[in-house]
Amino acid sequence: MEVVYVSNDGQDHWIDAKLRSTKTLGEAICASRPGQLIRLIAGTYEIDQPLVFPRSGTPCQPIILRGETGVIINAGKQPDPSVSASNPGRDRFAVFQLIDIEHIRVEHLRIMRAWPSAVYIENSRDLCFKDIDIFEGTYAFYANGVRTEGIKVMECRWVQDTSMWRSIRWDEIHDGKDDEGNVIEVAFRYLNGAFFGSDDIAGDVEITHNDIRDCYNGIRMDVSNDNLSAPIGTYNRDVSIFDNRFSYIRDNPVEPEATALGWWIGRNRFYNCHKLFSQDGVRGGFWYYFANICRFDSRPGPDGDENNGGAVFKLGNGGDIPQPDYVSACFHNSFYLRQKYIKKGTTRGLTNARNAIEHADPTVLPPELMPVDQTFFGDAAKLHLSSASPLPVSFTGDLANHPTYPDVFAPYKGVLSDPRPATGPLFVDGLAGDFDLRETYQVPYDTSLDVLLPDGSIWSTTKDHWPGAITDGTVISGPEYVPVDLDYVRSLPIP
């Protein structure tokens, strides 16, 4: 590759034992072409206008922008309250804008104060972002446009606002409505964003080995009102979220909106997160949650914040709220909980199997960390789980220590099978993060668990797995990722 050297002043610098000419960052990107490695030397790069890649790389000759240790890009922007849970668009600031291009890689940088976005993508494909530290912003990455696909975000770190978990109320970030339905814009609405946000993208997104913390949402992918009637699979298809760390997430680590097809959430670590998995008003299906580990030692919000209960699943409230069209499966996860498993709502097609679900003992925790009478589910009048065909809900083979388990399933006829009730802690020390099962619960299953994949094939567990994510000290790998076979999925009946 041709190496183009970049410095913050564009002057000559000693680089690799030679005095070399350099370009400014803006000059290098403006002149970039396939087969170039744009290498930034250490320094702070102050920018006030977006850096726009004018042309694509090729599959064999991508354009690579790579910083060395000590590279800081400081945008110096203030929060933009006009962007809140919405598409920032190409007219607002982003450090990098990638619009109608392909085959670009950006690596090994630190980006600061990029409001509203560090990276904005529109109708582009085959883009890779690796080892980027991002501090502040409504979005770290935002993608837009139906031609956007083939996005990889790997080994990046994002800290949105370290005061959010304890010092800002949930309803000071999320807009409210008055009695007439008018939006009430709240003070910190600019924090209502995500590490990865999107609108109307096709999909094929890989989010792996990232450290996502102190933010409102982790991954939140939406579909605009104009495209809600598009066939399932047109948008938000084939999303893999593997081996990430989510910490101090004020709302949802994983939140598809409107539609999602073929989402894989596996081997992630969740630490102090409000509601893990959102299925609120989402059509589609073939969602897989496996080998994830969840724990807590803190409860969000300042005094008086009522939006701090949390749950594992966030479901839609029924009625006219869209529901899944296809199956999903949550299996072999380990949960150490202060919150309910499901608070309210309704779903269908969900198989919840062979998880280890430990509710902490509130009497040995600091006061107010969790309710002393925390329930397994919310009010049965507000939670609807049915074993009816064609998309039954089933809870099978879960190990749980809640005092009401398995009796809590009495209102949900036919939903529960093969329960494993337990007394006392399930894990060696959930509070400390030791998720090995205690010896008395290290009991494998007699049969395999079969999981339908989005190409029509079946993946089966081995019978020697214990409940939860860890067997014999090793996190299970789970099924290999399989992309959606649209012909197969669209041949299935929709309820």
C-alpha positions in Angstrom: 0.0 0.0 0.0 1.0 3.6 -0.5 1.6 5.2 2.9 0.5 8.8 3.4 1.8 10.5 6.5 -0.4 12.9 8.4 0.4 15.4 11.2 -1.6 18.0 13.0 0.4 20.8 11.3 1.2 19.3 7.9 4.9 20.0 8.2 8.0 17.8 8.0 8.5 15.3 10.9 10.9 12.6 11.9 8.9 9.4 11.3 10.5 5.9 11.5 14.0 7.4 11.6 13.5 9.6 8.5 12.4 13.2 8.0 9.2 12.9 6.0 6.7 15.3 4.6 3.2 15.1 6.0 -0.3 16.3 5.1 -3.0 17.7 7.3 -5.8 15.3 8.1 -8.2 17.2 5.9 -5.8 17.2 3.0 -5.1 13.5 3.2 -8.8 12.5 3.3 -9.7 14.9 0.5 -7.0 13.3 -1.7 -7.5 9.7 -0.6 -7.7 7.0 -3.2 -7.8 3.1 -3.2 -4.8 1.4 -1.8 -3.7 4.1 0.5 -2.8 3.8 4.1 -3.3 7.2 5.7 -1.2 7.1 8.9 -1.7 9.7 11.6 1.3 10.4 13.8 0.8 11.2 17.5 -0.8 14.6 18.3 -4.0 16.3 18.9 -6.0 17.1 15.8 -8.5 19.9 16.2 -11.3 19.9 13.7 -14.4 22.0 13.2 -15.8 20.6 9.9 -16.7 17.0 9.0 -14.0 14.9 7.4 -15.7 13.6 4.2 -14.3 10.7 2.2 -14.7 11.7 -1.4 -14.2 8.3 -3.0 -14.3 4.6 -2.4 -11.7 2.0 -2.0 -12.0 -1.3 -3.7 -12.3 -4.8 -2.3 -8.7 -5.5 -3.0 -7.4 -2.0 -2.3 -9.4 -0.4 0.6 -8.6 3.0 1.9 -7.3 2.6 5.5 -7.0 5.5 8.0 -5.0 4.5 11.0 -3.7 6.5 14.0 -0.7 5.6 16.1 -0.6 5.8 19.9 -1.3 9.3 21.1 -3.6 10.4 18.3 -6.5 12.5 19.6 -9.2 14.0 17.3 -10.9 16.8 19.3 -14.1 18.1 17.7 -14.7 20.5 20.5 -18.5 20.5 19.9 -21.2 21.2 22.4 -24.3 19.0 22.7 -27.0 19.5 20.1 -30.4 19.2 21.7 -32.1 19.1 18.3 -30.9 15.4 18.0 -32.7 13.1 20.4 -33.4 9.5 19.5 -33.5 10.6 15.9 -31.5 10.5 12.7 -28.9 13.3 12.8 -28.6 13.4 9.0 -25.8 14.5 6.8 -26.3 18.2 7.5 -25.2 17.9 11.2 -21.7 17.5 12.4 -19.8 14.2 12.5 -16.0 13.8 12.6 -16.2 11.3 9.8 -18.9 11.3 7.1 -19.0 8.3 4.8 -21.7 8.9 2.2 -22.2 6.7 -0.9 -18.9 5.0 -0.6 -17.4 1.5 -0.1 -14.4 -0.3 1.3 -13.1 2.1 4.0 -11.3 1.2 7.3 -10.8 3.5 10.2 -8.6 2.3 13.0 -6.8 3.2 16.3 -8.0 6.7 17.1 -9.4 8.7 20.1 -12.3 11.0 19.3 -13.5 13.6 21.8 -16.5 15.9 22.0 -18.1 14.9 18.7 -21.7 16.1 19.0 -24.0 14.7 17.7 -21.9 12.0 16.1 -18.4 10.7 15.8 -19.1 8.7 12.6 -22.1 9.2 10.2 -22.7 6.7 7.5 -25.2 7.0 4.6 -25.9 4.5 1.8 -22.4 3.0 2.1 -21.1 -0.6 2.5 -18.1 -2.6 3.5 -16.9 -0.3 6.2 -14.8 -1.3 9.2 -14.1 0.6 12.4 -11.6 -0.9 14.8 -10.0 0.2 18.1 -11.5 3.6 18.4 -12.0 5.4 21.7 -15.0 7.8 21.6 -15.9 10.2 24.4 -19.2 12.1 24.4 -21.8 12.5 21.7 -25.4 11.5 21.1 -24.1 8.7 18.8 -20.7 7.1 18.5 -21.8 5.6 15.1 -24.9 6.4 13.1 -25.9 4.7 9.9 -28.6 5.6 7.5 -30.0 4.5 4.1 -31.3 1.2 2.6 -28.0 0.7 0.7 -26.0 0.7 3.9 -24.8 -2.8 4.7 -21.6 -4.6 5.6 -20.7 -2.5 8.7 -18.2 -3.8 11.3 -17.5 -2.1 14.6 -14.8 -3.9 16.5 -12.8 -3.4 19.7 -14.1 0.2 20.2 -14.8 1.9 23.4 -17.5 4.5 24.1 -18.2 6.7 27.2 -21.1 9.0 26.6 -21.5 10.7 30.0 -20.2 9.4 33.3 -22.8 11.3 35.3 -25.8 9.7 33.6 -26.1 6.5 35.8 -26.3 8.2 39.2 -27.0 11.9 38.7 -29.6 12.3 35.8 -33.1 11.1 36.0 -34.4 8.8 33.2 -37.2 11.2 32.4 -34.7 14.1 32.1 -33.3 12.3 29.1 -36.4 10.7 27.5 -38.9 13.3 26.2 -42.4 13.2 27.7 -45.8 14.1 26.5 -48.5 16.4 27.9 -52.2 15.5 28.2 -52.8 16.5 24.5 -50.0 14.3 23.3 -47.6 17.2 22.6 -43.9 16.4 23.1 -42.3 17.9 26.2 -38.6 18.4 25.4 -36.5 17.6 28.5 -33.2 19.0 29.6 -30.8 16.2 28.7 -32.6 14.9 25.6 -29.3 15.1 23.6 -28.2 12.0 25.6 -31.0 9.9 24.1 -28.8 8.2 21.6 -26.7 5.1 21.3 -23.3 3.6 20.7 -24.6 2.4 17.3 -27.8 4.0 16.0 -29.4 3.6 12.6 -32.4 4.4 10.5 -33.6 2.4 7.4 -30.5 0.4 6.8 -30.5 -3.0 5.2 -28.3 -4.6 7.8 -25.4 -7.0 7.8 -23.9 -5.3 10.9 -21.2 -6.9 13.2 -20.7 -5.3 16.6 -18.0 -7.3 18.4 -15.5 -7.0 21.3 -16.5 -3.4 22.1 -16.6 -1.8 25.6 -19.8 0.3 25.8 -20.4 2.2 29.0 -22.0 5.1 30.7 -24.5 5.7 28.0 -28.3 5.7 27.4 -28.5 2.9 24.8 -26.1 0.4 23.4 -27.4 -0.6 20.0 -30.6 1.0 18.8 -31.7 0.4 15.1 -34.9 2.0 13.8 -37.1 2.2 10.8 -38.7 5.4 9.7 -42.5 5.8 9.5 -42.4 5.8 5.7 -41.0 2.3 5.6 -42.9 0.5 8.3 -45.0 -1.4 5.7 -41.9 -2.8 3.8 -41.6 -6.6 3.8 -39.9 -8.1 6.8 -36.2 -8.4 6.2 -35.9 -5.2 4.1 -34.4 -3.4 7.1 -32.5 -4.4 10.2 -31.5 -7.8 8.9 -28.5 -9.9 10.0 -27.2 -8.2 13.0 -24.6 -9.9 15.2 -23.7 -8.5 18.7 -21.0 -10.8 20.1 -18.5 -10.6 23.0 -19.1 -7.0 24.0 -19.1 -5.4 27.4 -22.1 -3.2 28.3 -21.8 -1.3 31.6 -24.0 1.4 33.2 -26.5 1.4 30.4 -29.3 3.7 31.5 -32.0 2.4 29.2 -31.4 -0.6 26.8 -28.2 -2.3 25.7 -30.0 -3.9 22.7 -33.0 -2.2 21.2 -34.3 -2.9 17.7 -37.2 -0.7 16.7 -40.1 -1.6 14.4 -38.6 -4.6 12.7 -35.6 -6.9 13.1 -34.8 -10.2 11.4 -31.9 -12.5 12.3 -30.4 -10.8 15.4 -27.7 -12.7 17.3 -26.8 -11.5 20.8 -24.2 -13.8 22.2 -21.4 -14.1 24.8 -21.8 -10.5 26.0 -21.2 -9.2 29.5 -23.9 -6.9 31.0 -23.0 -5.0 34.2 -25.4 -2.6 35.7 -27.8 -2.3 32.8 -31.5 -1.2 33.1 -33.4 -3.5 30.6 -31.3 -5.9 28.7 -33.3 -7.0 25.6 -36.1 -4.9 24.1 -38.8 -6.4 21.9 -41.2 -3.6 22.4 -43.3 -3.2 19.3 -40.9 -5.1 17.1 -41.9 -7.3 14.2 -39.7 -10.0 12.6 -37.9 -12.7 14.7 -35.2 -15.2 14.6 -33.6 -13.4 17.6 -31.0 -15.4 19.6 -29.8 -14.6 23.1 -27.2 -17.0 24.4 -24.2 -17.4 26.6 -24.7 -13.9 28.0 -23.8 -13.0 31.6 -25.5 -10.3 33.5 -24.8 -8.9 37.0 -25.2 -5.8 39.1 -23.9 -4.0 42.1 -25.6 -0.6 41.6 -29.1 0.8 40.9 -29.5 3.8 38.6 -30.8 7.3 39.1 -30.8 10.0 41.8 -33.3 10.0 44.6 -36.9 10.1 43.4 -36.2 8.5 40.0 -39.0 6.0 39.5 -37.6 4.6 36.2 -34.9 2.4 37.8 -36.6 -1.0 38.2 -35.4 -2.7 35.1 -36.0 -6.1 33.6 -34.3 -8.7 31.4 -36.9 -8.4 28.6 -38.8 -5.3 27.6 -42.0 -6.3 25.8 -44.7 -4.4 24.0 -48.0 -3.8 25.8 -50.2 -5.8 23.4 -53.3 -4.5 21.7 -52.3 -2.8 18.4 -48.6 -3.0 19.3 -46.7 -5.1 16.7 -45.6 -8.6 17.8 -42.9 -11.0 16.5 -43.8 -12.9 13.3 -41.3 -15.7 13.8 -39.5 -17.6 16.6 -36.8 -16.5 18.9 -34.7 -18.2 21.6 -33.1 -17.2 24.9 -31.0 -20.0 26.1 -28.0 -20.9 28.3 -27.6 -17.4 29.8 -26.5 -16.6 33.4 -28.4 -13.8 35.1 -27.7 -12.4 38.6 -30.7 -10.0 39.0 -32.0 -7.2 41.2 -34.9 -6.7 38.7 -37.8 -8.6 37.4 -37.3 -11.1 34.5 -40.3 -9.5 32.6 -42.3 -6.6 34.0 -45.2 -6.4 31.6 -46.3 -6.8 28.0 -46.8 -9.7 25.6 -44.8 -11.7 23.1 -45.0 -14.8 21.1 -42.7 -17.4 19.6 -40.1 -17.1 22.4 -38.3 -20.2 23.8 -36.7 -19.4 27.1 -34.5 -22.4 27.9 -31.8 -23.7 30.3 -30.9 -20.3 31.7 -29.5 -19.9 35.3 -31.6 -17.1 36.9 -30.5 -16.0 40.3 -32.3 -13.3 42.1 -30.1 -11.7 44.8 -31.0 -11.9 48.4 -32.0 -8.2 49.2 -31.4 -8.7 52.9 -27.7 -9.0 52.5 -27.3 -6.1 50.1 -27.1 -2.4 50.9 -30.5 -0.9 51.6 -32.5 0.2 48.5 -30.3 -1.7 46.1 -33.2 -3.9 45.2 -36.8 -4.2 46.6 -37.0 -6.6 49.5 -40.1 -8.1 47.8 -38.9 -8.2 44.2 -41.1 -10.4 42.1 -40.1 -12.8 39.3 -42.6 -11.4 36.9 -44.7 -8.2 37.0 -48.4 -8.1 37.6 -50.1 -11.1 35.8 -52.8 -8.8 34.6 -50.2 -6.9 32.6 -48.1 -9.8 31.4 -49.4 -12.1 28.7 -47.6 -15.3 27.8 -49.4 -18.0 25.9 -48.6 -21.6 24.7 -51.0 -21.3 21.9 -50.0 -22.2 18.3 -48.6 -21.2 15.9 -46.0 -19.2 17.9 -46.1 -20.6 21.5 -44.1 -19.1 24.3 -42.2 -21.7 26.3 -40.0 -21.7 29.4 -38.2 -25.0 29.7 -35.4 -26.3 31.8 -34.5 -23.0 33.5 -32.7 -23.1 36.9 -34.1 -20.3 39.1 -34.0 -19.5 42.8 -36.8 -17.0 43.2 -39.1 -18.2 46.0 -42.2 -18.0 43.7 -40.6 -20.2 41.0 -42.2 -22.3 39.5 -45.6 -21.3 41.0 -45.4 -17.9 39.3 -46.2 -19.6 36.0 -49.7 -20.7 37.2 -51.5 -18.0 35.2 -49.7 -19.1 32.0 -51.1 -22.6 31.2 -48.7 -24.8 29.3 -45.9 -22.3 29.1 -43.6 -23.9 31.7 -41.9 -27.3 31.5 -39.0 -29.1 33.2 -38.4 -26.3 35.9 -35.4 -26.6 38.1 -36.3 -24.7 41.3 -33.5 -23.9 43.6 -32.9 -22.5 47.1 -30.2 -19.9 47.9 -27.5 -18.7 45.5 -26.9 -20.5 42.2 -23.5 -19.0 41.4 -20.3 -19.1 43.4 -20.6 -15.3 43.8 -22.7 -13.4 41.4 -22.1 -10.1 43.1 -18.3 -10.6 42.6 -18.8 -11.8 39.0 -18.0 -15.5 39.7 -20.6 -17.3 37.6 -19.5 -20.8 38.0 -22.5 -22.8 39.2 -22.4 -24.2 42.7 -21.7 -27.9 42.7 -25.3 -29.0 43.6 -26.6 -27.4 40.4 -24.0 -28.8 38.0 -26.5 -31.2 36.5 -26.5 -31.7 32.7 -29.7 -32.2 30.7 -30.9 -35.6 29.5 -31.7 -34.4 26.0 -30.4 -31.8 23.5 -32.1 -28.5 22.9 -33.1 -27.9 19.2 -33.0 -24.3 17.9 -34.4 -23.3 14.5 -32.0 -21.1 12.6 -33.0 -18.4 10.0 -32.0 -20.6 7.0 -34.3 -23.5 8.1 -31.5 -25.6 9.6 -31.5 -26.8 13.2 -28.8 -26.3 15.8 -28.7 -28.6 18.8 -27.0 -28.2 22.1 -24.9 -31.0 23.5 -26.5 -32.8 26.4 -23.6 -32.3 28.8 -24.2 -28.5 29.2 -25.3 -27.4 32.7 -27.8 -24.6 33.1 -26.5 -21.1 32.4 -23.7 -19.8 30.3 -20.8 -21.7 31.9 -20.1 -25.4 32.0 -16.9 -26.7 33.6 -15.5 -23.2 33.8 -16.0 -22.4 30.1 -18.5 -20.1 28.5 -20.5 -22.1 25.9 -19.9 -21.0 22.3 -23.5 -21.4 21.1 -24.4 -21.8 17.5 -22.3 -20.4 14.7 -23.8 -17.2 13.1 -26.0 -18.0 10.1 -27.4 -15.2 7.9 -31.0 -15.0 7.0 -32.3 -17.0 4.1 -35.0 -14.6 2.9 -36.6 -17.1 0.6 -37.0 -19.5 3.5 -38.2 -17.0 6.0 -40.7 -15.4 3.6 -42.1 -18.9 2.8 -43.2 -19.2 6.5 -46.7 -18.3 7.5 -47.2 -15.0 9.4 -49.8 -15.1 12.2 
